[in-house]
Amino acid sequence: QVQLVESGGGLVQAGGSLRLSCAASGVIFSINAMGWYRQAPGKQRELVATITRDGRTNYAGSVKGRFTISRVNAKTVWLQMNSLNPEDTAVYYCNAAVSRFQYWGQGTQVTVSS
């Protein structure tokens, strides 16, 4: 079992920055990859960025060059978000992949005003 807790969301003006943090607890040695997904109102949840245990990263095209995912330690992942725009407004969810199982945090709201 893995538990995930997100923090760092909030309200920011367009062009601003935020950093999201995800803290994992439980059987963290079994985590293969961690990542961030987001879900805007009326839309499906979509991938934002992922990072594997050995540091390989993957980004959605819409955030490439603006967002950076990093693994601070074995149990903490950051998502640095720069040059935010209103289209980035969503609930952001932390995800951990353990074997064939997926674990999710409860989400943190990010709102970007124009």
CNS distance restraints for C-alpha pairs under 8 A (distance, minus, plus):
assign (resid   1 and name CA) (resid  26 and name CA) 5.84 0.50 0.50
assign (resid   1 and name CA) (resid  27 and name CA) 5.81 0.50 0.50
assign (resid   2 and name CA) (resid  24 and name CA) 6.62 0.50 0.50
assign (resid   2 and name CA) (resid  25 and name CA) 5.74 0.50 0.50
assign (resid   2 and name CA) (resid  26 and name CA) 4.71 0.50 0.50
assign (resid   2 and name CA) (resid  27 and name CA) 5.63 0.50 0.50
assign (resid   2 and name CA) (resid  28 and name CA) 6.54 0.50 0.50
assign (resid   2 and name CA) (resid  96 and name CA) 7.80 0.50 0.50
assign (resid   2 and name CA) (resid 103 and name CA) 6.63 0.50 0.50
assign (resid   3 and name CA) (resid  24 and name CA) 5.57 0.50 0.50
assign (resid   3 and name CA) (resid  25 and name CA) 5.18 0.50 0.50
assign (resid   3 and name CA) (resid  26 and name CA) 6.12 0.50 0.50
assign (resid   3 and name CA) (resid 103 and name CA) 7.32 0.50 0.50
assign (resid   3 and name CA) (resid 104 and name CA) 7.65 0.50 0.50
assign (resid   3 and name CA) (resid 105 and name CA) 7.10 0.50 0.50
assign (resid   4 and name CA) (resid  22 and name CA) 6.45 0.50 0.50
assign (resid   4 and name CA) (resid  23 and name CA) 5.65 0.50 0.50
assign (resid   4 and name CA) (resid  24 and name CA) 4.60 0.50 0.50
assign (resid   4 and name CA) (resid  25 and name CA) 6.59 0.50 0.50
assign (resid   4 and name CA) (resid  94 and name CA) 6.83 0.50 0.50
assign (resid   4 and name CA) (resid  95 and name CA) 7.58 0.50 0.50
assign (resid   4 and name CA) (resid  96 and name CA) 7.94 0.50 0.50
assign (resid   4 and name CA) (resid 103 and name CA) 7.56 0.50 0.50
assign (resid   4 and name CA) (resid 104 and name CA) 6.39 0.50 0.50
assign (resid   4 and name CA) (resid 105 and name CA) 4.69 0.50 0.50
assign (resid   4 and name CA) (resid 106 and name CA) 7.78 0.50 0.50
assign (resid   5 and name CA) (resid  22 and name CA) 5.51 0.50 0.50
assign (resid   5 and name CA) (resid  23 and name CA) 5.28 0.50 0.50
assign (resid   5 and name CA) (resid  24 and name CA) 6.61 0.50 0.50
assign (resid   5 and name CA) (resid  94 and name CA) 7.62 0.50 0.50
assign (resid   5 and name CA) (resid 105 and name CA) 5.50 0.50 0.50
assign (resid   5 and name CA) (resid 106 and name CA) 7.02 0.50 0.50
assign (resid   5 and name CA) (resid 107 and name CA) 7.94 0.50 0.50
assign (resid   6 and name CA) (resid  20 and name CA) 7.01 0.50 0.50
assign (resid   6 and name CA) (resid  21 and name CA) 5.59 0.50 0.50
assign (resid   6 and name CA) (resid  22 and name CA) 4.45 0.50 0.50
assign (resid   6 and name CA) (resid  23 and name CA) 6.54 0.50 0.50
assign (resid   6 and name CA) (resid  93 and name CA) 7.32 0.50 0.50
assign (resid   6 and name CA) (resid  94 and name CA) 6.53 0.50 0.50
assign (resid   6 and name CA) (resid 105 and name CA) 6.47 0.50 0.50
assign (resid   6 and name CA) (resid 106 and name CA) 7.30 0.50 0.50
assign (resid   6 and name CA) (resid 107 and name CA) 6.26 0.50 0.50
assign (resid   6 and name CA) (resid 108 and name CA) 6.21 0.50 0.50
assign (resid   7 and name CA) (resid  20 and name CA) 5.75 0.50 0.50
assign (resid   7 and name CA) (resid  21 and name CA) 5.24 0.50 0.50
assign (resid   7 and name CA) (resid  22 and name CA) 6.52 0.50 0.50
assign (resid   7 and name CA) (resid 108 and name CA) 6.41 0.50 0.50
assign (resid   8 and name CA) (resid  18 and name CA) 7.07 0.50 0.50
assign (resid   8 and name CA) (resid  19 and name CA) 5.87 0.50 0.50
assign (resid   8 and name CA) (resid  20 and name CA) 4.49 0.50 0.50
assign (resid   8 and name CA) (resid  21 and name CA) 6.10 0.50 0.50
assign (resid   8 and name CA) (resid 108 and name CA) 7.40 0.50 0.50
assign (resid   9 and name CA) (resid  18 and name CA) 7.12 0.50 0.50
assign (resid   9 and name CA) (resid  19 and name CA) 7.50 0.50 0.50
assign (resid   9 and name CA) (resid  20 and name CA) 6.20 0.50 0.50
assign (resid   9 and name CA) (resid 108 and name CA) 5.39 0.50 0.50
assign (resid   9 and name CA) (resid 109 and name CA) 5.33 0.50 0.50
assign (resid   9 and name CA) (resid 110 and name CA) 4.98 0.50 0.50
assign (resid   9 and name CA) (resid 111 and name CA) 7.99 0.50 0.50
assign (resid  10 and name CA) (resid  18 and name CA) 7.94 0.50 0.50
assign (resid  10 and name CA) (resid 108 and name CA) 7.94 0.50 0.50
assign (resid  10 and name CA) (resid 109 and name CA) 6.12 0.50 0.50
assign (resid  10 and name CA) (resid 110 and name CA) 5.04 0.50 0.50
assign (resid  10 and name CA) (resid 111 and name CA) 6.14 0.50 0.50
assign (resid  11 and name CA) (resid 110 and name CA) 6.14 0.50 0.50
assign (resid  11 and name CA) (resid 111 and name CA) 4.75 0.50 0.50
assign (resid  11 and name CA) (resid 112 and name CA) 5.90 0.50 0.50
assign (resid  11 and name CA) (resid 113 and name CA) 7.33 0.50 0.50
assign (resid  12 and name CA) (resid  16 and name CA) 6.07 0.50 0.50
assign (resid  12 and name CA) (resid  17 and name CA) 7.22 0.50 0.50
assign (resid  12 and name CA) (resid  18 and name CA) 7.64 0.50 0.50
assign (resid  12 and name CA) (resid 110 and name CA) 7.91 0.50 0.50
assign (resid  12 and name CA) (resid 111 and name CA) 6.35 0.50 0.50
assign (resid  12 and name CA) (resid 112 and name CA) 5.03 0.50 0.50
assign (resid  12 and name CA) (resid 113 and name CA) 6.27 0.50 0.50
assign (resid  13 and name CA) (resid  84 and name CA) 7.69 0.50 0.50
assign (resid  13 and name CA) (resid  85 and name CA) 7.83 0.50 0.50
assign (resid  13 and name CA) (resid 112 and name CA) 5.39 0.50 0.50
assign (resid  13 and name CA) (resid 113 and name CA) 4.78 0.50 0.50
assign (resid  13 and name CA) (resid 114 and name CA) 6.18 0.50 0.50
assign (resid  14 and name CA) (resid  83 and name CA) 7.03 0.50 0.50
assign (resid  14 and name CA) (resid  84 and name CA) 5.41 0.50 0.50
assign (resid  14 and name CA) (resid  85 and name CA) 4.77 0.50 0.50
assign (resid  14 and name CA) (resid  86 and name CA) 6.46 0.50 0.50
assign (resid  14 and name CA) (resid 112 and name CA) 5.74 0.50 0.50
assign (resid  14 and name CA) (resid 113 and name CA) 5.67 0.50 0.50
assign (resid  14 and name CA) (resid 114 and name CA) 5.28 0.50 0.50
assign (resid  15 and name CA) (resid  82 and name CA) 7.11 0.50 0.50
assign (resid  15 and name CA) (resid  83 and name CA) 4.26 0.50 0.50
assign (resid  15 and name CA) (resid  84 and name CA) 4.96 0.50 0.50
assign (resid  15 and name CA) (resid  85 and name CA) 6.21 0.50 0.50
assign (resid  16 and name CA) (resid  82 and name CA) 6.19 0.50 0.50
assign (resid  16 and name CA) (resid  83 and name CA) 5.52 0.50 0.50
assign (resid  16 and name CA) (resid  84 and name CA) 5.54 0.50 0.50
assign (resid  17 and name CA) (resid  80 and name CA) 7.50 0.50 0.50
assign (resid  17 and name CA) (resid  81 and name CA) 5.40 0.50 0.50
assign (resid  17 and name CA) (resid  82 and name CA) 4.41 0.50 0.50
assign (resid  17 and name CA) (resid  83 and name CA) 6.22 0.50 0.50
assign (resid  17 and name CA) (resid  84 and name CA) 6.19 0.50 0.50
assign (resid  18 and name CA) (resid  80 and name CA) 6.21 0.50 0.50
assign (resid  18 and name CA) (resid  81 and name CA) 5.25 0.50 0.50
assign (resid  18 and name CA) (resid  82 and name CA) 6.76 0.50 0.50
assign (resid  19 and name CA) (resid  78 and name CA) 6.68 0.50 0.50
assign (resid  19 and name CA) (resid  79 and name CA) 5.54 0.50 0.50
assign (resid  19 and name CA) (resid  80 and name CA) 4.42 0.50 0.50
assign (resid  19 and name CA) (resid  81 and name CA) 5.88 0.50 0.50
assign (resid  20 and name CA) (resid  78 and name CA) 5.53 0.50 0.50
assign (resid  20 and name CA) (resid  79 and name CA) 4.98 0.50 0.50
assign (resid  20 and name CA) (resid  80 and name CA) 6.45 0.50 0.50
assign (resid  20 and name CA) (resid  81 and name CA) 7.89 0.50 0.50
assign (resid  21 and name CA) (resid  76 and name CA) 6.96 0.50 0.50
assign (resid  21 and name CA) (resid  77 and name CA) 5.81 0.50 0.50
assign (resid  21 and name CA) (resid  78 and name CA) 4.53 0.50 0.50
assign (resid  21 and name CA) (resid  79 and name CA) 6.44 0.50 0.50
assign (resid  22 and name CA) (resid  76 and name CA) 5.54 0.50 0.50
assign (resid  22 and name CA) (resid  77 and name CA) 5.19 0.50 0.50
assign (resid  22 and name CA) (resid  78 and name CA) 6.34 0.50 0.50
assign (resid  22 and name CA) (resid  94 and name CA) 6.23 0.50 0.50
assign (resid  23 and name CA) (resid  75 and name CA) 5.72 0.50 0.50
assign (resid  23 and name CA) (resid  76 and name CA) 4.63 0.50 0.50
assign (resid  23 and name CA) (resid  77 and name CA) 6.76 0.50 0.50
assign (resid  24 and name CA) (resid  28 and name CA) 6.71 0.50 0.50
assign (resid  24 and name CA) (resid  75 and name CA) 4.87 0.50 0.50
assign (resid  24 and name CA) (resid  76 and name CA) 6.24 0.50 0.50
assign (resid  25 and name CA) (resid  75 and name CA) 6.81 0.50 0.50
assign (resid  27 and name CA) (resid  31 and name CA) 7.64 0.50 0.50
assign (resid  28 and name CA) (resid  74 and name CA) 7.19 0.50 0.50
assign (resid  28 and name CA) (resid  75 and name CA) 6.47 0.50 0.50
assign (resid  29 and name CA) (resid  74 and name CA) 7.58 0.50 0.50
assign (resid  30 and name CA) (resid  98 and name CA) 5.89 0.50 0.50
assign (resid  30 and name CA) (resid  99 and name CA) 7.73 0.50 0.50
assign (resid  31 and name CA) (resid  53 and name CA) 7.37 0.50 0.50
assign (resid  31 and name CA) (resid  96 and name CA) 6.36 0.50 0.50
assign (resid  31 and name CA) (resid  97 and name CA) 5.78 0.50 0.50
assign (resid  31 and name CA) (resid  98 and name CA) 4.81 0.50 0.50
assign (resid  31 and name CA) (resid  99 and name CA) 7.72 0.50 0.50
assign (resid  32 and name CA) (resid  52 and name CA) 6.02 0.50 0.50
assign (resid  32 and name CA) (resid  53 and name CA) 5.44 0.50 0.50
assign (resid  32 and name CA) (resid  96 and name CA) 7.49 0.50 0.50
assign (resid  32 and name CA) (resid  97 and name CA) 5.63 0.50 0.50
assign (resid  32 and name CA) (resid  98 and name CA) 5.65 0.50 0.50
assign (resid  32 and name CA) (resid  99 and name CA) 7.12 0.50 0.50
assign (resid  33 and name CA) (resid  50 and name CA) 6.92 0.50 0.50
assign (resid  33 and name CA) (resid  51 and name CA) 5.61 0.50 0.50
assign (resid  33 and name CA) (resid  52 and name CA) 4.07 0.50 0.50
assign (resid  33 and name CA) (resid  53 and name CA) 5.50 0.50 0.50
assign (resid  33 and name CA) (resid  96 and name CA) 5.87 0.50 0.50
assign (resid  33 and name CA) (resid  97 and name CA) 5.29 0.50 0.50
assign (resid  33 and name CA) (resid  98 and name CA) 7.49 0.50 0.50
assign (resid  34 and name CA) (resid  50 and name CA) 5.69 0.50 0.50
assign (resid  34 and name CA) (resid  51 and name CA) 5.54 0.50 0.50
assign (resid  34 and name CA) (resid  52 and name CA) 6.41 0.50 0.50
assign (resid  34 and name CA) (resid  53 and name CA) 7.96 0.50 0.50
assign (resid  34 and name CA) (resid  77 and name CA) 7.40 0.50 0.50
assign (resid  34 and name CA) (resid  94 and name CA) 7.32 0.50 0.50
assign (resid  34 and name CA) (resid  95 and name CA) 5.48 0.50 0.50
assign (resid  34 and name CA) (resid  96 and name CA) 4.40 0.50 0.50
assign (resid  34 and name CA) (resid  97 and name CA) 6.24 0.50 0.50
assign (resid  35 and name CA) (resid  48 and name CA) 7.52 0.50 0.50
assign (resid  35 and name CA) (resid  49 and name CA) 5.50 0.50 0.50
assign (resid  35 and name CA) (resid  50 and name CA) 3.88 0.50 0.50
assign (resid  35 and name CA) (resid  51 and name CA) 5.99 0.50 0.50
assign (resid  35 and name CA) (resid  69 and name CA) 7.86 0.50 0.50
assign (resid  35 and name CA) (resid  77 and name CA) 7.89 0.50 0.50
assign (resid  35 and name CA) (resid  94 and name CA) 5.81 0.50 0.50
assign (resid  35 and name CA) (resid  95 and name CA) 5.07 0.50 0.50
assign (resid  35 and name CA) (resid  96 and name CA) 6.49 0.50 0.50
assign (resid  36 and name CA) (resid  47 and name CA) 6.48 0.50 0.50
assign (resid  36 and name CA) (resid  48 and name CA) 5.41 0.50 0.50
assign (resid  36 and name CA) (resid  49 and name CA) 5.36 0.50 0.50
assign (resid  36 and name CA) (resid  50 and name CA) 6.29 0.50 0.50
assign (resid  36 and name CA) (resid  79 and name CA) 7.64 0.50 0.50
assign (resid  36 and name CA) (resid  92 and name CA) 6.64 0.50 0.50
assign (resid  36 and name CA) (resid  93 and name CA) 5.58 0.50 0.50
assign (resid  36 and name CA) (resid  94 and name CA) 4.70 0.50 0.50
assign (resid  36 and name CA) (resid  95 and name CA) 5.91 0.50 0.50
assign (resid  37 and name CA) (resid  45 and name CA) 6.52 0.50 0.50
assign (resid  37 and name CA) (resid  46 and name CA) 5.40 0.50 0.50
assign (resid  37 and name CA) (resid  47 and name CA) 4.41 0.50 0.50
assign (resid  37 and name CA) (resid  48 and name CA) 4.94 0.50 0.50
assign (resid  37 and name CA) (resid  49 and name CA) 7.01 0.50 0.50
assign (resid  37 and name CA) (resid  92 and name CA) 5.70 0.50 0.50
assign (resid  37 and name CA) (resid  93 and name CA) 5.13 0.50 0.50
assign (resid  37 and name CA) (resid  94 and name CA) 6.46 0.50 0.50
assign (resid  37 and name CA) (resid  95 and name CA) 7.24 0.50 0.50
assign (resid  38 and name CA) (resid  45 and name CA) 5.42 0.50 0.50
assign (resid  38 and name CA) (resid  46 and name CA) 5.46 0.50 0.50
assign (resid  38 and name CA) (resid  47 and name CA) 6.57 0.50 0.50
assign (resid  38 and name CA) (resid  48 and name CA) 6.62 0.50 0.50
assign (resid  38 and name CA) (resid  90 and name CA) 5.84 0.50 0.50
assign (resid  38 and name CA) (resid  91 and name CA) 5.43 0.50 0.50
assign (resid  38 and name CA) (resid  92 and name CA) 4.26 0.50 0.50
assign (resid  38 and name CA) (resid  93 and name CA) 5.82 0.50 0.50
assign (resid  39 and name CA) (resid  43 and name CA) 6.25 0.50 0.50
assign (resid  39 and name CA) (resid  44 and name CA) 5.92 0.50 0.50
assign (resid  39 and name CA) (resid  45 and name CA) 4.28 0.50 0.50
assign (resid  39 and name CA) (resid  46 and name CA) 6.32 0.50 0.50
assign (resid  39 and name CA) (resid  90 and name CA) 5.23 0.50 0.50
assign (resid  39 and name CA) (resid  91 and name CA) 5.33 0.50 0.50
assign (resid  39 and name CA) (resid  92 and name CA) 6.59 0.50 0.50
assign (resid  40 and name CA) (resid  44 and name CA) 7.28 0.50 0.50
assign (resid  40 and name CA) (resid  45 and name CA) 7.37 0.50 0.50
assign (resid  40 and name CA) (resid  89 and name CA) 6.48 0.50 0.50
assign (resid  40 and name CA) (resid  90 and name CA) 4.22 0.50 0.50
assign (resid  40 and name CA) (resid  91 and name CA) 6.36 0.50 0.50
assign (resid  41 and name CA) (resid  90 and name CA) 7.08 0.50 0.50
assign (resid  47 and name CA) (resid  59 and name CA) 7.71 0.50 0.50
assign (resid  47 and name CA) (resid  60 and name CA) 6.37 0.50 0.50
assign (resid  48 and name CA) (resid  59 and name CA) 5.82 0.50 0.50
assign (resid  48 and name CA) (resid  60 and name CA) 5.19 0.50 0.50
assign (resid  48 and name CA) (resid  63 and name CA) 7.02 0.50 0.50
assign (resid  49 and name CA) (resid  57 and name CA) 7.08 0.50 0.50
assign (resid  49 and name CA) (resid  58 and name CA) 5.43 0.50 0.50
assign (resid  49 and name CA) (resid  59 and name CA) 4.34 0.50 0.50
assign (resid  49 and name CA) (resid  60 and name CA) 6.25 0.50 0.50
assign (resid  49 and name CA) (resid  68 and name CA) 7.94 0.50 0.50
assign (resid  49 and name CA) (resid  69 and name CA) 6.51 0.50 0.50
assign (resid  50 and name CA) (resid  57 and name CA) 5.51 0.50 0.50
assign (resid  50 and name CA) (resid  58 and name CA) 5.23 0.50 0.50
assign (resid  50 and name CA) (resid  59 and name CA) 6.69 0.50 0.50
assign (resid  50 and name CA) (resid  69 and name CA) 7.00 0.50 0.50
assign (resid  51 and name CA) (resid  55 and name CA) 5.70 0.50 0.50
assign (resid  51 and name CA) (resid  56 and name CA) 5.39 0.50 0.50
assign (resid  51 and name CA) (resid  57 and name CA) 4.39 0.50 0.50
assign (resid  51 and name CA) (resid  58 and name CA) 6.58 0.50 0.50
assign (resid  51 and name CA) (resid  69 and name CA) 6.89 0.50 0.50
assign (resid  51 and name CA) (resid  70 and name CA) 7.18 0.50 0.50
assign (resid  51 and name CA) (resid  71 and name CA) 7.43 0.50 0.50
assign (resid  52 and name CA) (resid  56 and name CA) 5.21 0.50 0.50
assign (resid  52 and name CA) (resid  57 and name CA) 6.59 0.50 0.50
assign (resid  55 and name CA) (resid  71 and name CA) 7.48 0.50 0.50
assign (resid  57 and name CA) (resid  69 and name CA) 7.35 0.50 0.50
assign (resid  59 and name CA) (resid  63 and name CA) 6.68 0.50 0.50
assign (resid  59 and name CA) (resid  64 and name CA) 5.75 0.50 0.50
assign (resid  60 and name CA) (resid  64 and name CA) 6.21 0.50 0.50
assign (resid  63 and name CA) (resid  67 and name CA) 5.57 0.50 0.50
assign (resid  66 and name CA) (resid  81 and name CA) 6.17 0.50 0.50
assign (resid  66 and name CA) (resid  82 and name CA) 5.17 0.50 0.50
assign (resid  66 and name CA) (resid  83 and name CA) 6.13 0.50 0.50
assign (resid  66 and name CA) (resid  84 and name CA) 7.81 0.50 0.50
assign (resid  67 and name CA) (resid  79 and name CA) 6.72 0.50 0.50
assign (resid  67 and name CA) (resid  80 and name CA) 5.47 0.50 0.50
assign (resid  67 and name CA) (resid  81 and name CA) 4.46 0.50 0.50
assign (resid  67 and name CA) (resid  82 and name CA) 5.99 0.50 0.50
assign (resid  68 and name CA) (resid  78 and name CA) 7.99 0.50 0.50
assign (resid  68 and name CA) (resid  79 and name CA) 5.65 0.50 0.50
assign (resid  68 and name CA) (resid  80 and name CA) 5.06 0.50 0.50
assign (resid  68 and name CA) (resid  81 and name CA) 6.63 0.50 0.50
assign (resid  69 and name CA) (resid  77 and name CA) 7.11 0.50 0.50
assign (resid  69 and name CA) (resid  78 and name CA) 5.68 0.50 0.50
assign (resid  69 and name CA) (resid  79 and name CA) 4.54 0.50 0.50
assign (resid  69 and name CA) (resid  80 and name CA) 6.37 0.50 0.50
assign (resid  70 and name CA) (resid  77 and name CA) 5.70 0.50 0.50
assign (resid  70 and name CA) (resid  78 and name CA) 5.30 0.50 0.50
assign (resid  70 and name CA) (resid  79 and name CA) 6.58 0.50 0.50
assign (resid  71 and name CA) (resid  75 and name CA) 7.97 0.50 0.50
assign (resid  71 and name CA) (resid  76 and name CA) 6.08 0.50 0.50
assign (resid  71 and name CA) (resid  77 and name CA) 4.49 0.50 0.50
assign (resid  71 and name CA) (resid  78 and name CA) 6.40 0.50 0.50
assign (resid  72 and name CA) (resid  76 and name CA) 5.41 0.50 0.50
assign (resid  72 and name CA) (resid  77 and name CA) 5.68 0.50 0.50
assign (resid  72 and name CA) (resid  78 and name CA) 6.99 0.50 0.50
assign (resid  73 and name CA) (resid  77 and name CA) 7.34 0.50 0.50
assign (resid  84 and name CA) (resid  88 and name CA) 6.41 0.50 0.50
assign (resid  84 and name CA) (resid 112 and name CA) 6.75 0.50 0.50
assign (resid  85 and name CA) (resid  89 and name CA) 7.63 0.50 0.50
assign (resid  85 and name CA) (resid 112 and name CA) 5.95 0.50 0.50
assign (resid  85 and name CA) (resid 113 and name CA) 7.54 0.50 0.50
assign (resid  85 and name CA) (resid 114 and name CA) 7.27 0.50 0.50
assign (resid  86 and name CA) (resid 111 and name CA) 7.28 0.50 0.50
assign (resid  86 and name CA) (resid 112 and name CA) 4.71 0.50 0.50
assign (resid  86 and name CA) (resid 113 and name CA) 5.80 0.50 0.50
assign (resid  86 and name CA) (resid 114 and name CA) 6.12 0.50 0.50
assign (resid  87 and name CA) (resid 112 and name CA) 7.69 0.50 0.50
assign (resid  88 and name CA) (resid 110 and name CA) 7.56 0.50 0.50
assign (resid  88 and name CA) (resid 111 and name CA) 7.45 0.50 0.50
assign (resid  88 and name CA) (resid 112 and name CA) 6.72 0.50 0.50
assign (resid  89 and name CA) (resid 109 and name CA) 7.82 0.50 0.50
assign (resid  89 and name CA) (resid 110 and name CA) 5.41 0.50 0.50
assign (resid  89 and name CA) (resid 111 and name CA) 4.58 0.50 0.50
assign (resid  89 and name CA) (resid 112 and name CA) 5.46 0.50 0.50
assign (resid  90 and name CA) (resid 109 and name CA) 6.08 0.50 0.50
assign (resid  90 and name CA) (resid 110 and name CA) 5.53 0.50 0.50
assign (resid  90 and name CA) (resid 111 and name CA) 6.60 0.50 0.50
assign (resid  91 and name CA) (resid 107 and name CA) 5.83 0.50 0.50
assign (resid  91 and name CA) (resid 108 and name CA) 5.39 0.50 0.50
assign (resid  91 and name CA) (resid 109 and name CA) 4.36 0.50 0.50
assign (resid  91 and name CA) (resid 110 and name CA) 6.00 0.50 0.50
assign (resid  92 and name CA) (resid 107 and name CA) 5.25 0.50 0.50
assign (resid  92 and name CA) (resid 108 and name CA) 5.26 0.50 0.50
assign (resid  92 and name CA) (resid 109 and name CA) 6.18 0.50 0.50
assign (resid  92 and name CA) (resid 110 and name CA) 6.94 0.50 0.50
assign (resid  93 and name CA) (resid 104 and name CA) 6.66 0.50 0.50
assign (resid  93 and name CA) (resid 105 and name CA) 5.76 0.50 0.50
assign (resid  93 and name CA) (resid 106 and name CA) 6.58 0.50 0.50
assign (resid  93 and name CA) (resid 107 and name CA) 4.35 0.50 0.50
assign (resid  93 and name CA) (resid 108 and name CA) 6.59 0.50 0.50
assign (resid  94 and name CA) (resid 104 and name CA) 5.76 0.50 0.50
assign (resid  94 and name CA) (resid 105 and name CA) 5.25 0.50 0.50
assign (resid  94 and name CA) (resid 106 and name CA) 7.94 0.50 0.50
assign (resid  94 and name CA) (resid 107 and name CA) 6.86 0.50 0.50
assign (resid  95 and name CA) (resid 102 and name CA) 6.83 0.50 0.50
assign (resid  95 and name CA) (resid 103 and name CA) 5.58 0.50 0.50
assign (resid  95 and name CA) (resid 104 and name CA) 4.74 0.50 0.50
assign (resid  95 and name CA) (resid 105 and name CA) 6.60 0.50 0.50
assign (resid  96 and name CA) (resid 102 and name CA) 5.81 0.50 0.50
assign (resid  96 and name CA) (resid 103 and name CA) 5.13 0.50 0.50
assign (resid  96 and name CA) (resid 104 and name CA) 6.65 0.50 0.50
assign (resid  97 and name CA) (resid 101 and name CA) 5.93 0.50 0.50
assign (resid  97 and name CA) (resid 102 and name CA) 4.81 0.50 0.50
assign (resid  97 and name CA) (resid 103 and name CA) 6.50 0.50 0.50
assign (resid  98 and name CA) (resid 102 and name CA) 6.28 0.50 0.50
assign (resid  98 and name CA) (resid 103 and name CA) 7.80 0.50 0.50
